[in-house]
Amino acid sequence: MEPTAYLLSVIAVAALATFLTRALPFVLLYRWADHPLLQHLGRYLPPVLMVLLLLYALRDALVTGQYLLPSLLSLGLVTALHLLLRNPLISILSGTGLYMLLIQALPYG
């Protein structure tokens, strides 16, 4: 098989798999959208996942202490901007930018 055709087929399969994993829950569960369990999961699962992602992102900084100050300052900026602006994109980009600036500017070994 020609390399270009192979690459395009791999991209097509990956795109299809990604689309199906995103669309199938909506297609399969539309009848039970008003079920109390699904409503409960829809309400509480996103904040729980965000806390897990936060702990995962900060785990090394909390254990070793390296990059703890940049991590906490960036977390504070993200939190403050999100509470003020309610715009996740601005909050995340600002926090990431501050973190990258701090780890480049501060002397860490």
N, C-alpha and C positions, 0 to 999 in steps of 0.2 A: 504494500500500500504506500502511496506517495506520502511523504512527511506532512505536507500541508493538509491533505485530506484526513490523515490520521489525527492531526491536531484539532481540526475542525470537528471531527466526530467526537473526540474526547470532550471538547468544550460543549457540544450539543448534549451529550449524555449528562455532564455535570449540571448544565442549566436545567435540563428536564428533571433530574433528581432533586435539585434545589426547589424548583417550582412545585413538584409534587409533595415534598415534605412540608411546604408552607400552605398549600391549598387543601390537602386531604383532610386535616382536622375540621376545617370549615364545611367541607362537603359531607363528611361522615357524621358530624355532630350537629347539623343544623336543626334536626328535630328536637334535640334536647337542650337548645340554647337557653331556655327558661328554667332549666333544672336548678334547684338550689345549690347543688354541689358545684356545678360549673360556674354559677354566679359567685360563689364563695371563692373558688380558685381564681377567677378573673379579677376579683377585688384584692386578694391578699398575696397571690403568688408574685406579681411584679415587685413589690417592695421587699419581699423575702429574698428574691433573686438578686436584687440590687445590694442588699446587705452581704450576701454571700460573695458577690463580685468584689465588693469593697474589702472584705476580709482577705480574699485571695490576693488582691492587688497589694495590700499592705502587709502581708504575712512576713516577707523578708525584712522589711523595714522595722517591723515590730520585734522580730526575733534578734536580728543582728545589730540594729540601731543605725546601720548605714542607710543614708538617704531618708532618715526619719523626718528631719526638719523640712526638706522640700516636699515630702509626701503630705505631711500635716498642713503645711501652708497651702499647698495646692488643693487639698480637700476642703480647707476653710474657704478658699476663693470660690470653688465650685458650689459649695453650699450657699454662700452669701449671694452669689450671682443668681443662682437658681431661685432662691427665696425672693430676691428683688425683681428679677426680670421674667421668671417662669419660662425661660427659653433654654431647653437642654443643650441645643447646639452651641450657643454662646458660652454656656457654663462649662461644658466639656472641653471645648477648644481653648478657652481661657485657662482652665486648670492644667491642661496638657502643655500649653505654651509656657506657663509659669514653672511647671515642674522641669521641663527641658532646659529652660533658662537657668534655673537654680542648680541643677546637677552639672551644668557646663561651667557655671561661674564659681561655685563653691569648691574648695579643695577637699576632695574625697579620695581615699586611697583604695 
